[in-house]
Amino acid sequence: MHIEQKQQFSSDVFSYNEINRDEVEEIMYWREHPRLQGFMSNLFYKKDGIGVPYIASPLKLTVDDLLELKKQVINKSLPKFFWLV
């Protein structure tokens, strides 16, 4: 699964599964979800992402990443995130 923001200053974020080089399947979409955005941004930098999270380079999610997200949702421990205007 990959996470990608379509534009630099957009708050629309898409997740998709890459079926093959020419075909993708959209899985999820979110807009202005600060805690989910915080989790994904932290994960992007943890995986040595450079620049603005998943704009130029999508974030690849593993099963472990999704299990950690689930754990943080259940424990209500997702990080806060603030957009700069």
LOTOR-948118 format. One record per residue (C-alpha): x, y, z; residue in three letters. Coordinates in steps of 0.2 Angstrom, whole numbers, plus 5000, padded with zeros to 4 digits. Layout:
<pases>
XYZala;...
</pases>
This chain:
<pases>
500050005000met;500650174996his;500150345003ile;500250504992glu;499750684992gln;499250744975lys;499850924977gln;501051014989gln;499851124998phe;498351004997ser;497650925012ser;496950785001asp;497850625004val;497650454995phe;498150284998ser;498250154985tyr;498849974981asn;500049954966glu;499349804957ile;500649814943asn;501649954935arg;500150014925asp;498749984937glu;498350054955val;496850024966glu;496250164977glu;496050104995ile;495750255006met;495650445005tyr;495750575019trp;495650765020arg;496150865035glu;496350725048his;497750805059pro;498150655069arg;498150535055leu;499250655045gln;500350665061gly;500650475061phe;500950465043met;502150615043ser;503150545058asn;503250375049leu;503850455033phe;505350535042tyr;505650375052lys;505850285035lys;507150415030asp;505950525019gly;506650685013ile;505650845010gly;503850865012val;503050705016pro;502450595002tyr;502250724989ile;503750694978ala;503950514985ser;502550404991pro;502650325008leu;502550135007lys;501650055021leu;501949885028thr;500849765038val;501849825054asp;501550005050asp;499649975049leu;499649875065leu;500550015074glu;499250135067leu;497850025074lys;498750015091lys;498950205092gln;497050225087val;496450105100ile;497650185113asn;497150355108lys;498950405106ser;499050465088leu;500150625087pro;499550795084lys;499850885068phe;499651065063phe;499551125045trp;500551285042leu;499551415033val;
</pases>
